[in-house]
Amino acid sequence: MLAILLDVMGPVAVVAFVGFVWGRTRQPFDTPSFSMVATYVGTPCLIVDSLATSGLGADSLAAMGLGATLCTLIALAAGYALVTVSRQPMSTYLPASTFANCGNIGLPLALFAFGKDGLALAVAYLAVHGVFNFVIGQALAAGRFSLRETLASPLLWATALGAFLSVTGSALPAPLARAAHILGGLTIPMMLLALGWSLAQLRATSLAWPLAFSALRLVGGFAIGWGVALALGLTGTARGVLVIESAMPVAVYNYMFAARYDNRPEDVAGLVVVSTLISLIALPLFLATVV
């Protein structure tokens, strides 16, 4: 199990390390531009491409969507409580404690543990969780909420389009489908390069709060996932996917939003790294309870 986790996370670490070396050697890096392309082009294409090829029916989409919604809202409430008690900046730490890395770590783990059906369900979880991240997480990082910006978000419409294609069995015209696949593939590498570059700018700080928030994201997410799965009566693959996706480390998107709005991106990058390192130990234990 550890070897598989290292196989999944190893490439993630290597790409982030390339960005780290780039930053340490003081090479130019336009973080805002990378953030904009990954957020408004790459991610919507990734969602459409993944959902359109998932083969999920309406019932499976609805059940996983409801589960993802409940997990996200409960994590948001728990994060709010911890941020309030710790007196940390709400706009920095609440998104990091709520929104998980369901994509570049969660999807490969779901595929390994549960096969093709598990991967399809994980994509559905990612789509719903991602909408919350782009609406609530982005609003927190920006310090304001804009209905116009929310309705104009490409991710919202990409999720609706992907769900429609999945439920109806329809497909995009071949050139558009291939374009979405190519552009979606850019997203994760761009985010990880930007994360690595930011880590090169970090200063030594106390690890007390990063460790506390990482524990909430991982252990708290695991407990929330189990509770929601039991409440909804999910079993088998659906239960396993929900639990594992809920227990992922801090999402890289939190860093991207923090960088875009200049909202202490170095702190968020530290939370991403600490939670991801802890997940190397935690995830095998979590998987053992659901596989």
C-alpha positions, 0 to 999 in steps of 0.5 A: 500500500505504501509503495502505491501511495508513493507511486501516486504522490511521487510524481506530484512531489517531483513536479512541485520540486521542479517549481521549488528549484526554479524559485530557489534559482531566482528564475522569473515566474508569473504566479498570477498568470499561472493561477488564472489559466489553471483556474479559468481554463484548465480546471473546467476542461478537466471537469468536462473531460472527466465527467463526460467519460465517467459513465455515471448514471443520474442516481449515482451522481445524485448520491455522490453529489449529496455526500460531497455537499454534506462533507464539505459543509460539515468540514466548513463548520468544523474549520470555522470553529478551529479558526475562531478558537485559534484566532488565525486569519479566517480568509487564509485558514478556513479554506485550507481546513475545508477544501481537500485535494480530491483531484491529483491525489484523490482520483488516482487513489480511488482508481487503485482502491476501487477500480474504474467505478470508483474513479467515476464516483471520485470524479463526481465528488471532485466536481461538486466539491470543486464548485464549493471551492470556487464559490466559497473558497474563492470568496473567502480568499478574496474577502468578498462574495460576488453573485455575478462572478459566481454565475460567470465561473466557468467551473459552474457551467463546466460541471453542469455540462459534464453532468449532462453529458454523463447522464444522457450519454452524449458526447462533445464533438470530437475536436472539442472533446480532444481539446478539453482533454489536452487543456485539462491535462495542463491544470495539475502540473501548472498548479504544482509548479506554482506551489513549488515556486512559492515554497522556495519563498517560505521563511521558517515559522512555527509548525504548531498551527499548520500541524493542527489544521492538517490534522483537522483536514485529514483526521476530521475529514476521515471522520466526517466522511464515515459519518456522512456515508453511514447517514446516507446508507452508502455501502461498498465502493460508494462509501469507500470513495466518499470516505477517502475523498473527504480525507484528502490533504489540503487542496492546491487550489487554496494556494492558487486563490491565496496567490491570486488575491495576495492572501498570505500564499506562503502560509497556505503553501505550508499547509498544503505541504504539511498535510500532504506529508502527513497523508503519506502515513494517514492514507494507508490507515484510512484505506484499510478501513474501507477497501 
